Structure formats: C-alpha cells, structure tokens
Amino acid sequence: MHGGRMRAIRPAILAAAALGVALSALGVAGPASAATSAKTVTVTDPVEVAAPVVVARYTFDAAGNGATVTDDSGHGHTLIPSAGHGGKVRLADRLGMATGGRAADFPARCTGKRCPHAVLQTPDTPELNPGAGPIRYGATVRLTRKDTGSGQNVVQKGYSASGSQYKLQIDGAAGRPSCVFADAAVHAIHVAMSDVSVSDGLWHRLECRRSGTTLTVLVDDAVRGTATLPAELSVVNTVPLSIGGKGNGMDNDQFHGALDDVWIARG
C-alpha cells in the first residue's frame, strides 16, 4: 500500500516542482511565494504635447481686388493693402491647381527707378511676437525663373538692422527659399537656406520652424536646410506683419510671384 501510494504521489510532486521552475523562469511567482514576491506595477498616462496654435491664416478665397484680406484663423489679423508707384496686389484664380481657390499676385519684376510695389500688412499684436518660443510660419508660392532676384520677402515681422525679425524669403537668382531670424541684442542674422530652388513656375509649400536653438526650412514638407540659433534670441517688436515685401517704400524687397495659404502658428 505505501509503495503504491508513493509511486502515485511522486509524479505529482515532480510535476509541481517542474511547474514552479517554469514559473520562476518566466518571472512569475508561484502560489507559495506570491505573498512575499509580488511586485507593484505603476501605469502612467502619456504626456500630452500641445499642438501649435494657428494665430493667423490667409487663403485669399473671399477677398476682392484692392480690398482687405480676412484672417481665416479667426484671430482678427486683417491684411490691408499698402502700395506705391501704381503697384497692386491682384487676387485671381489659382493657376495650375485642380483644387481651385484664389491666390495673391504681386507686382512683376522691374529694373527701373520707380517700380510698382505692393504689400499686405496687419498691425502688430503680442500674438505675432514669439519671443524666444517656438513658432512655425509659411506660405504656398509660385515663382518663375525670370522673376527671381535679390531680396524677395514672402513673410516678414520686424527688421534685422534694428530690433528683431523673423521672415521667409526667396533670395537670389537661384530662387532658393530661406528662413531668417535676427535679434539686435545678439548682433547676428541667422539663415536656414534651402538646398533646392522653387523658381520653376510650379506651386511649392514653404515652411519655417523655430524650436529651441534649431531653425529649419522645409520645401513641400521635406527638410531642406537648418541653422543653429542662440537660445536667448528673442523676436519681439512693434513692426506690422508684412506679406509680399518688407514695406511700401522703394527698397521694399518686393516678392514678384504669387502667394496662397499664408499662415503663422505658435507653440
């Protein structure tokens, strides 16, 4: 009797021991050690990062020639035309795009002394001054090779020679876009230059991003150049936001192409 019972019990003991070894190998406590080896697992919620907030946006779809341009972001930064020597910003159907809509056409390139010039501007507000914080801004542009030239400003807030500035420009005969930041306190102009041209007569999406000490220029959603900024570089000024040039004076760095979907986002 005892021999039979021992033969029956021994396999059960061996099976239990084998199960305990297997559980230990997997890091799972068996019944006997559950009270002394249990671990507490803390689950933390993922940290939510706030998305950039669009503080100004212009699609030009509802504006008429010579009229103000409504800020489609709802923040009230209405654009007002400002021009000289007969210059005009002409709003017309967006050529070359199946999606339709309207775009803003700026004065063509001119080599005379009294060339037509025109810009669209909105007064300064704190929302348009990022300080040293993150900011993104951009536009969809169309520029031909014959209209390229030095100093074509697409979006600009402030001046590099005094105060502070951020801007998007398409500079030089090569027609390469670049993003610019400047601060008089830092005494330097910082440029992220694209390695590709956009002066092919087609529509291109341009974007500038400032995040910490990195300034990035994107063309059609692809990174095309970067620059390093001083962490303390701060853009705060009382200059109007200007689209299509830096102002309505003679040397206004006039943009000579077409613009659409101009926007600025903070954060």
Secondary structure, DSSP 8 states (H G I E B T S, - for coil): -HHHHHHHHHHHHHHHHHHHHHHHHTT---GGGHHHH---------------EEEEEE--TT--TTS-B--TTSS---BEEEEETT---EEEE-TT-TT--EEEE------SSS--EEEEEE---GGG--BTS-EEEEEEEE--GGG-BS--EEEEEE-SSSSEEEEEEEEBTTTEEEEEEEETTTTEEEEEE-SS---SSSEEEEEEEEETTEEEEEETTEEEEEEE--TT--B-----EEESSS-SSSS-----SEEEEEEEEE-
